[in-house]
Amino acid sequence: MSDAPDGSAYPPADPSTAAIKQGPQVVFAIRRLFLGDTNPDGTESSDAWKQYGYDIDGIASSRCTTNHCRPQPGGNEASIETDGRGGTDNSFGENLVPFWISLAGNFSQDVNDAMARGAHTLLFAIDRLDAGSDLSGLTGSLYEGAPLGTAPAWDGSDTWPVFCEYLDKCLASGTPTPPANASKMIFTGGYVRDNVLVIHPQGYVDIGLNWLHAWFPLRLHHVVISMRLGTEGQAPRTATQGVISGVMDTQEYVTLIDDHIEDFCRAMPS
């Protein structure tokens, strides 16, 4: 959901000969999401989505090509998806974000304002992450950050609780802080190439967005996540230019929205 770290439509390859070092566990929290309606500098643009994501299908589709999916019967031929830069696939930014903006403007701004209040985030816990520019065989977990209760400082001192729904077992005490319990969203075989971290979570990844004080769920399959690591200190302490790329199942998406439709209706401006 952001610009690729190296400007490419594909993540960098695994430096398979690089050794795993014995660094600490590092937890990154998403501070801002670029959902496709704004450029990296924050300016609004109807074409901003074209620079975010990765080429998932390996095909650079356009309205002039024939090697793309056909619309459903009765669908509009003119609405066939056009890829972004270098074949980047971002139907979410091209089609879904404008739809939600049409219902209630400032979709991205509202989501990011909620993050700034500490309402939600997505956490990436990377095991044994050293300061090396090339690493292989990394493991870790993803957590859905629950309300922090205060505005985050974003300086490494925030202790985010996590939603129990995304854990194998929820501790009786309520929402634990990672890694106090095992996440359902894990990965193995992560790596760092030229200071770009790449992970492929197993199964699906649930991403929750807080929009108009309602919970907006997204479920992604075949997920690729990357981010450019800072190298200050003994281990990476910051990450920028993150990308979350994946495939959303249409029926699954509709079902998730149906399950939360009452929350959306209550949140919609009258």
Contacts in CASP RR format, 6 or more apart in sequence:
PFRMAT RR
TARGET T0000
AUTHOR 0000-0000-0000
METHOD contacts of the structure
MODEL  1
MSDAPDGSAYPPADPSTAAIKQGPQVVFAIRRLFLGDTNPDGTESSDAWK
QYGYDIDGIASSRCTTNHCRPQPGGNEASIETDGRGGTDNSFGENLVPFW
ISLAGNFSQDVNDAMARGAHTLLFAIDRLDAGSDLSGLTGSLYEGAPLGT
APAWDGSDTWPVFCEYLDKCLASGTPTPPANASKMIFTGGYVRDNVLVIH
PQGYVDIGLNWLHAWFPLRLHHVVISMRLGTEGQAPRTATQGVISGVMDT
QEYVTLIDDHIEDFCRAMPS
1 33 0 8 1.000
1 34 0 8 1.000
1 35 0 8 1.000
1 36 0 8 1.000
1 52 0 8 1.000
1 53 0 8 1.000
1 242 0 8 1.000
1 243 0 8 1.000
1 244 0 8 1.000
2 33 0 8 1.000
2 34 0 8 1.000
2 40 0 8 1.000
2 52 0 8 1.000
2 53 0 8 1.000
2 241 0 8 1.000
2 242 0 8 1.000
2 243 0 8 1.000
2 244 0 8 1.000
3 34 0 8 1.000
3 40 0 8 1.000
3 51 0 8 1.000
3 52 0 8 1.000
3 241 0 8 1.000
3 242 0 8 1.000
3 243 0 8 1.000
4 11 0 8 1.000
4 52 0 8 1.000
4 53 0 8 1.000
4 54 0 8 1.000
4 88 0 8 1.000
4 226 0 8 1.000
4 241 0 8 1.000
4 243 0 8 1.000
5 12 0 8 1.000
5 196 0 8 1.000
5 226 0 8 1.000
5 227 0 8 1.000
5 228 0 8 1.000
5 240 0 8 1.000
5 241 0 8 1.000
5 242 0 8 1.000
5 243 0 8 1.000
6 12 0 8 1.000
6 194 0 8 1.000
6 196 0 8 1.000
9 53 0 8 1.000
9 54 0 8 1.000
9 55 0 8 1.000
9 85 0 8 1.000
9 86 0 8 1.000
9 87 0 8 1.000
9 88 0 8 1.000
10 54 0 8 1.000
10 55 0 8 1.000
11 54 0 8 1.000
11 196 0 8 1.000
11 198 0 8 1.000
11 224 0 8 1.000
11 226 0 8 1.000
11 243 0 8 1.000
12 193 0 8 1.000
12 194 0 8 1.000
12 196 0 8 1.000
12 198 0 8 1.000
12 226 0 8 1.000
13 193 0 8 1.000
14 136 0 8 1.000
14 189 0 8 1.000
14 190 0 8 1.000
14 191 0 8 1.000
14 193 0 8 1.000
14 198 0 8 1.000
15 134 0 8 1.000
15 135 0 8 1.000
15 136 0 8 1.000
15 191 0 8 1.000
15 192 0 8 1.000
15 193 0 8 1.000
16 136 0 8 1.000
16 191 0 8 1.000
17 136 0 8 1.000
18 134 0 8 1.000
18 135 0 8 1.000
18 136 0 8 1.000
18 191 0 8 1.000
18 192 0 8 1.000
19 135 0 8 1.000
19 136 0 8 1.000
20 128 0 8 1.000
20 135 0 8 1.000
20 136 0 8 1.000
20 137 0 8 1.000
20 138 0 8 1.000
21 128 0 8 1.000
21 130 0 8 1.000
21 132 0 8 1.000
21 135 0 8 1.000
22 128 0 8 1.000
22 130 0 8 1.000
23 128 0 8 1.000
23 129 0 8 1.000
23 130 0 8 1.000
23 234 0 8 1.000
23 235 0 8 1.000
24 128 0 8 1.000
24 129 0 8 1.000
24 234 0 8 1.000
24 235 0 8 1.000
25 125 0 8 1.000
25 126 0 8 1.000
25 127 0 8 1.000
25 128 0 8 1.000
25 129 0 8 1.000
25 179 0 8 1.000
26 125 0 8 1.000
26 126 0 8 1.000
26 129 0 8 1.000
26 235 0 8 1.000
26 236 0 8 1.000
26 237 0 8 1.000
27 123 0 8 1.000
27 124 0 8 1.000
27 125 0 8 1.000
27 126 0 8 1.000
27 178 0 8 1.000
28 123 0 8 1.000
28 124 0 8 1.000
28 126 0 8 1.000
28 227 0 8 1.000
28 239 0 8 1.000
29 121 0 8 1.000
29 122 0 8 1.000
29 123 0 8 1.000
29 124 0 8 1.000
29 145 0 8 1.000
29 152 0 8 1.000
29 154 0 8 1.000
29 158 0 8 1.000
29 160 0 8 1.000
30 115 0 8 1.000
30 121 0 8 1.000
30 122 0 8 1.000
30 123 0 8 1.000
31 115 0 8 1.000
31 121 0 8 1.000
31 152 0 8 1.000
31 154 0 8 1.000
32 112 0 8 1.000
32 115 0 8 1.000
33 108 0 8 1.000
33 111 0 8 1.000
33 112 0 8 1.000
33 115 0 8 1.000
33 209 0 8 1.000
34 40 0 8 1.000
34 48 0 8 1.000
34 52 0 8 1.000
34 108 0 8 1.000
35 92 0 8 1.000
35 93 0 8 1.000
35 97 0 8 1.000
35 107 0 8 1.000
35 108 0 8 1.000
35 111 0 8 1.000
36 48 0 8 1.000
36 49 0 8 1.000
36 52 0 8 1.000
36 90 0 8 1.000
36 92 0 8 1.000
36 93 0 8 1.000
36 94 0 8 1.000
36 97 0 8 1.000
36 108 0 8 1.000
37 44 0 8 1.000
37 45 0 8 1.000
37 46 0 8 1.000
37 48 0 8 1.000
37 49 0 8 1.000
37 93 0 8 1.000
37 97 0 8 1.000
37 98 0 8 1.000
37 101 0 8 1.000
37 107 0 8 1.000
37 108 0 8 1.000
38 44 0 8 1.000
38 45 0 8 1.000
38 48 0 8 1.000
38 108 0 8 1.000
39 45 0 8 1.000
39 48 0 8 1.000
39 51 0 8 1.000
40 51 0 8 1.000
46 98 0 8 1.000
49 84 0 8 1.000
49 90 0 8 1.000
49 92 0 8 1.000
49 93 0 8 1.000
49 94 0 8 1.000
49 97 0 8 1.000
50 83 0 8 1.000
50 84 0 8 1.000
50 85 0 8 1.000
50 88 0 8 1.000
50 90 0 8 1.000
50 94 0 8 1.000
51 84 0 8 1.000
51 85 0 8 1.000
51 88 0 8 1.000
52 88 0 8 1.000
52 90 0 8 1.000
52 93 0 8 1.000
52 243 0 8 1.000
53 88 0 8 1.000
53 89 0 8 1.000
53 90 0 8 1.000
53 243 0 8 1.000
53 244 0 8 1.000
53 245 0 8 1.000
54 88 0 8 1.000
54 89 0 8 1.000
54 224 0 8 1.000
54 243 0 8 1.000
54 245 0 8 1.000
55 83 0 8 1.000
55 86 0 8 1.000
55 87 0 8 1.000
55 88 0 8 1.000
55 89 0 8 1.000
56 89 0 8 1.000
56 222 0 8 1.000
56 245 0 8 1.000
56 246 0 8 1.000
56 247 0 8 1.000
57 89 0 8 1.000
58 87 0 8 1.000
59 65 0 8 1.000
59 67 0 8 1.000
59 68 0 8 1.000
59 83 0 8 1.000
59 87 0 8 1.000
60 83 0 8 1.000
60 86 0 8 1.000
60 87 0 8 1.000
61 67 0 8 1.000
61 68 0 8 1.000
61 80 0 8 1.000
61 81 0 8 1.000
61 82 0 8 1.000
61 83 0 8 1.000
61 87 0 8 1.000
62 82 0 8 1.000
62 83 0 8 1.000
63 78 0 8 1.000
63 80 0 8 1.000
63 82 0 8 1.000
68 80 0 8 1.000
68 81 0 8 1.000
69 80 0 8 1.000
69 81 0 8 1.000
70 80 0 8 1.000
71 77 0 8 1.000
71 79 0 8 1.000
71 80 0 8 1.000
81 89 0 8 1.000
81 91 0 8 1.000
81 94 0 8 1.000
81 95 0 8 1.000
82 94 0 8 1.000
83 89 0 8 1.000
84 90 0 8 1.000
89 245 0 8 1.000
92 248 0 8 1.000
97 107 0 8 1.000
97 108 0 8 1.000
100 107 0 8 1.000
100 211 0 8 1.000
101 107 0 8 1.000
103 268 0 8 1.000
104 110 0 8 1.000
104 212 0 8 1.000
104 267 0 8 1.000
104 268 0 8 1.000
104 269 0 8 1.000
107 211 0 8 1.000
110 211 0 8 1.000
110 212 0 8 1.000
111 209 0 8 1.000
111 210 0 8 1.000
111 211 0 8 1.000
111 216 0 8 1.000
114 120 0 8 1.000
114 209 0 8 1.000
114 210 0 8 1.000
114 211 0 8 1.000
114 213 0 8 1.000
115 121 0 8 1.000
115 152 0 8 1.000
115 210 0 8 1.000
116 151 0 8 1.000
116 152 0 8 1.000
117 151 0 8 1.000
118 147 0 8 1.000
118 148 0 8 1.000
118 149 0 8 1.000
118 150 0 8 1.000
118 151 0 8 1.000
118 152 0 8 1.000
119 147 0 8 1.000
119 148 0 8 1.000
119 210 0 8 1.000
120 144 0 8 1.000
120 145 0 8 1.000
120 146 0 8 1.000
120 147 0 8 1.000
120 208 0 8 1.000
120 209 0 8 1.000
120 210 0 8 1.000
121 145 0 8 1.000
121 152 0 8 1.000
121 160 0 8 1.000
122 142 0 8 1.000
122 143 0 8 1.000
122 144 0 8 1.000
122 145 0 8 1.000
122 207 0 8 1.000
122 208 0 8 1.000
123 142 0 8 1.000
123 143 0 8 1.000
123 144 0 8 1.000
123 145 0 8 1.000
123 160 0 8 1.000
123 162 0 8 1.000
123 178 0 8 1.000
124 140 0 8 1.000
124 142 0 8 1.000
124 199 0 8 1.000
124 225 0 8 1.000
124 227 0 8 1.000
125 140 0 8 1.000
125 141 0 8 1.000
125 142 0 8 1.000
125 143 0 8 1.000
125 178 0 8 1.000
125 179 0 8 1.000
125 183 0 8 1.000
126 138 0 8 1.000
126 140 0 8 1.000
126 197 0 8 1.000
126 199 0 8 1.000
127 138 0 8 1.000
127 139 0 8 1.000
127 140 0 8 1.000
128 138 0 8 1.000
128 139 0 8 1.000
129 135 0 8 1.000
129 138 0 8 1.000
129 192 0 8 1.000
129 197 0 8 1.000
129 235 0 8 1.000
129 236 0 8 1.000
130 234 0 8 1.000
130 235 0 8 1.000
131 231 0 8 1.000
131 233 0 8 1.000
131 234 0 8 1.000
131 235 0 8 1.000
131 236 0 8 1.000
132 192 0 8 1.000
132 195 0 8 1.000
132 231 0 8 1.000
133 192 0 8 1.000
133 193 0 8 1.000
133 194 0 8 1.000
133 195 0 8 1.000
133 231 0 8 1.000
134 191 0 8 1.000
134 192 0 8 1.000
134 193 0 8 1.000
134 194 0 8 1.000
135 191 0 8 1.000
135 192 0 8 1.000
136 189 0 8 1.000
136 190 0 8 1.000
136 191 0 8 1.000
137 188 0 8 1.000
137 189 0 8 1.000
137 190 0 8 1.000
137 191 0 8 1.000
138 189 0 8 1.000
138 190 0 8 1.000
138 191 0 8 1.000
138 192 0 8 1.000
138 197 0 8 1.000
138 199 0 8 1.000
139 186 0 8 1.000
139 187 0 8 1.000
139 188 0 8 1.000
139 189 0 8 1.000
139 190 0 8 1.000
140 186 0 8 1.000
140 187 0 8 1.000
140 188 0 8 1.000
140 199 0 8 1.000
141 178 0 8 1.000
141 179 0 8 1.000
141 182 0 8 1.000
141 183 0 8 1.000
141 185 0 8 1.000
141 186 0 8 1.000
141 187 0 8 1.000
142 166 0 8 1.000
142 183 0 8 1.000
142 185 0 8 1.000
142 186 0 8 1.000
142 187 0 8 1.000
142 201 0 8 1.000
142 205 0 8 1.000
143 160 0 8 1.000
143 162 0 8 1.000
143 163 0 8 1.000
143 166 0 8 1.000
143 167 0 8 1.000
143 178 0 8 1.000
143 183 0 8 1.000
143 185 0 8 1.000
144 162 0 8 1.000
144 163 0 8 1.000
144 165 0 8 1.000
144 166 0 8 1.000
144 206 0 8 1.000
144 207 0 8 1.000
144 208 0 8 1.000
145 160 0 8 1.000
145 161 0 8 1.000
145 162 0 8 1.000
145 163 0 8 1.000
146 160 0 8 1.000
146 161 0 8 1.000
146 162 0 8 1.000
146 163 0 8 1.000
146 175 0 8 1.000
147 161 0 8 1.000
148 158 0 8 1.000
148 160 0 8 1.000
148 161 0 8 1.000
152 158 0 8 1.000
152 160 0 8 1.000
156 237 0 8 1.000
159 177 0 8 1.000
160 177 0 8 1.000
160 178 0 8 1.000
161 175 0 8 1.000
161 176 0 8 1.000
161 177 0 8 1.000
162 175 0 8 1.000
162 176 0 8 1.000
162 177 0 8 1.000
162 178 0 8 1.000
162 181 0 8 1.000
162 183 0 8 1.000
163 175 0 8 1.000
164 170 0 8 1.000
164 171 0 8 1.000
164 174 0 8 1.000
164 175 0 8 1.000
164 176 0 8 1.000
166 183 0 8 1.000
166 184 0 8 1.000
166 185 0 8 1.000
166 206 0 8 1.000
167 176 0 8 1.000
167 181 0 8 1.000
167 182 0 8 1.000
167 183 0 8 1.000
167 184 0 8 1.000
168 181 0 8 1.000
168 182 0 8 1.000
168 183 0 8 1.000
168 184 0 8 1.000
169 181 0 8 1.000
169 182 0 8 1.000
170 181 0 8 1.000
171 180 0 8 1.000
171 181 0 8 1.000
185 201 0 8 1.000
185 202 0 8 1.000
185 204 0 8 1.000
185 205 0 8 1.000
185 206 0 8 1.000
186 201 0 8 1.000
186 202 0 8 1.000
187 199 0 8 1.000
187 200 0 8 1.000
187 201 0 8 1.000
187 202 0 8 1.000
188 202 0 8 1.000
189 199 0 8 1.000
189 200 0 8 1.000
190 197 0 8 1.000
190 198 0 8 1.000
190 199 0 8 1.000
190 200 0 8 1.000
191 197 0 8 1.000
191 198 0 8 1.000
192 198 0 8 1.000
192 229 0 8 1.000
195 228 0 8 1.000
195 229 0 8 1.000
195 230 0 8 1.000
195 231 0 8 1.000
195 236 0 8 1.000
196 226 0 8 1.000
196 227 0 8 1.000
196 228 0 8 1.000
196 229 0 8 1.000
197 226 0 8 1.000
197 227 0 8 1.000
197 228 0 8 1.000
197 229 0 8 1.000
197 236 0 8 1.000
197 239 0 8 1.000
198 224 0 8 1.000
198 225 0 8 1.000
198 226 0 8 1.000
199 224 0 8 1.000
199 225 0 8 1.000
199 226 0 8 1.000
200 223 0 8 1.000
200 224 0 8 1.000
200 225 0 8 1.000
201 223 0 8 1.000
201 225 0 8 1.000
203 221 0 8 1.000
203 223 0 8 1.000
204 219 0 8 1.000
204 220 0 8 1.000
204 221 0 8 1.000
204 223 0 8 1.000
205 219 0 8 1.000
205 220 0 8 1.000
205 223 0 8 1.000
205 244 0 8 1.000
206 217 0 8 1.000
206 218 0 8 1.000
206 219 0 8 1.000
206 220 0 8 1.000
207 217 0 8 1.000
207 218 0 8 1.000
207 219 0 8 1.000
207 220 0 8 1.000
207 244 0 8 1.000
208 215 0 8 1.000
208 216 0 8 1.000
208 217 0 8 1.000
208 218 0 8 1.000
209 215 0 8 1.000
209 216 0 8 1.000
209 217 0 8 1.000
209 218 0 8 1.000
210 216 0 8 1.000
211 267 0 8 1.000
212 264 0 8 1.000
212 267 0 8 1.000
212 268 0 8 1.000
212 269 0 8 1.000
213 267 0 8 1.000
214 260 0 8 1.000
214 263 0 8 1.000
214 264 0 8 1.000
214 266 0 8 1.000
214 267 0 8 1.000
215 260 0 8 1.000
215 263 0 8 1.000
216 260 0 8 1.000
216 264 0 8 1.000
217 256 0 8 1.000
217 259 0 8 1.000
217 260 0 8 1.000
218 248 0 8 1.000
218 253 0 8 1.000
218 256 0 8 1.000
219 248 0 8 1.000
219 249 0 8 1.000
219 252 0 8 1.000
219 253 0 8 1.000
219 256 0 8 1.000
220 244 0 8 1.000
220 246 0 8 1.000
220 247 0 8 1.000
220 248 0 8 1.000
221 246 0 8 1.000
221 247 0 8 1.000
221 248 0 8 1.000
221 249 0 8 1.000
222 246 0 8 1.000
222 247 0 8 1.000
223 244 0 8 1.000
223 245 0 8 1.000
223 246 0 8 1.000
224 243 0 8 1.000
224 245 0 8 1.000
224 246 0 8 1.000
225 242 0 8 1.000
225 243 0 8 1.000
225 244 0 8 1.000
225 245 0 8 1.000
226 242 0 8 1.000
226 243 0 8 1.000
227 239 0 8 1.000
227 240 0 8 1.000
227 241 0 8 1.000
227 242 0 8 1.000
227 243 0 8 1.000
228 239 0 8 1.000
228 240 0 8 1.000
228 241 0 8 1.000
228 242 0 8 1.000
229 236 0 8 1.000
229 238 0 8 1.000
229 239 0 8 1.000
230 236 0 8 1.000
230 237 0 8 1.000
230 238 0 8 1.000
230 239 0 8 1.000
230 240 0 8 1.000
232 238 0 8 1.000
257 264 0 8 1.000
END
